[in-house]
Structures are given as structure tokens and as C-alpha cells.
Amino acid sequence: MAIQTQRRGSQILLGVLALIALAALLMLGTWQVERLQWKNDLVATIDERIQSDPRPLSDIETRLATTGDVEYWPVTVAGEFHHEGERHFFATHDGQSGYFVYTPLELDDSRLLLVNRGFVPFDRKNPATRQEGQASGWMTINGLARDRLTEKPSFLVPENDPAGNVFYWKDIDAMAATSGVGSPGDYLPFFVDANDAPNPGGLPVGGVTIVSLSNNHLQYAVTWYGLAAALCGVVGVWMWRQRRSG
């Protein structure tokens, strides 16, 4: 009798654990379905923005003030570059390592905007090696507005090296403070990635914005729901065997 009672208690415990595991797997699967919907909506939003017509800078500033989000909105800006203030962001482009060149653009009201003019290889980091591309005078730039980062995106990302003018994450405050152009308070709190309009001499290579969002949530959802189904199958077989041996 004691053995049967102990056996019955073990069966109940295993059943409870199986139910807990099943609930957890179903919750994970449902969460991935919700994430899938969120990611699909995000992709659709980004695509709608990118395909829209360029907006004036004032519109982008209004959006930033009201929503805090200007990511990927097309924008047209005009001003004069201060090439002496170039900041260099470590990057790769078309399989080649080098830097994205962020250059202060002085607007007609004397405010400053950091513009990602595009990619240069390692051996062209020094502006003296690409003088032809250091365009002067009043210029109009079309590109995509990009939100600032408030912190380093991951502990795996190296610390920035402002003294060496090498940035591994887009710290707009550090870039502005070390550019030598204006003061940090003069800079607008977002970036602009220039489009692929050719620069004189071919460098920097513009149009380097990458819009690629991984979307594996459906695969994850199928995995979690599949594990839940497998668990049900295993528990079902176990219960059938218990009944036969009982």
C-alpha cells in the first residue's frame, strides 16, 4: 500500500511538472507570435518612411520633439561642412573595413549637425589622402535622419577612442565634444546619413545606411510550440504505459 501511495505521489508530481513545463512552452510560443507581429509592423513602418519624400529639417525637429523618434525619415539639409571636425566611426562596407566619416555641417542659423558622409577605407582615414572629396561651400544634402544612441549598445562593443578619433558606437556627445567645431550644445541631437550621391573623387562613398532587421520570430514560435506538442506526446505515452502497468 505504501509503495502504491509513493508511486501515486510520484505520478502526481511528474504531472504537475509537465503541466508547468507545457505552460512555459506555450507562453514562450505565444510571446514569439506577438514579437512577430511587432517586428512585421516595425518593418512596414521603416519601409513606409524610407519610401516617403524628403522632409525639411524643421519637420524632423518637430517629430523629434513630439515623438522622440526620427529614425529613417528622409530629410533635406543645407549648410557648409567643417571637414576639420571629422569624426571616424569604425565600420565595414561591401566587405571592406574602414570608417564612416561624420562631419559637422553648419546650418544657416549657426547650429551644427553631424552628417555621415559615407565610407572610406583604412588607408584613406587621413583627409589629406582624399582632398578632392572635401567639398567646400554651401551644400544641400539628402539623406536619412538617424536617432542618437543614449548608451553603448552592448558590452561586446569596444570603448570609443576619442583621442585617436576612432568611435565604435555613435556617441553623439563625445563626437561633438571632440570635433573642435563649436560646442556640444550647438549640435542637433540626431545624425543624418547622406544618400549615395557621388562625392568628388569618389570618397567618402555615401548611401551606407543598412536597414536590415532580423526576423526569426516565426521560427522561434514554431520551435516552442513544437516542443510543447512533443511534451504532450511524451506525457501521453507515459500515462498510457502507467495505466497498462497499473
Summary of the structure (lengths in Angstrom):
residues: 246
radius of gyration: 27.5
end to end distance: 13.1
largest distance: 96.0
contacts: 672
relative contact order: 0.17
helix: 48%
strand: 24%
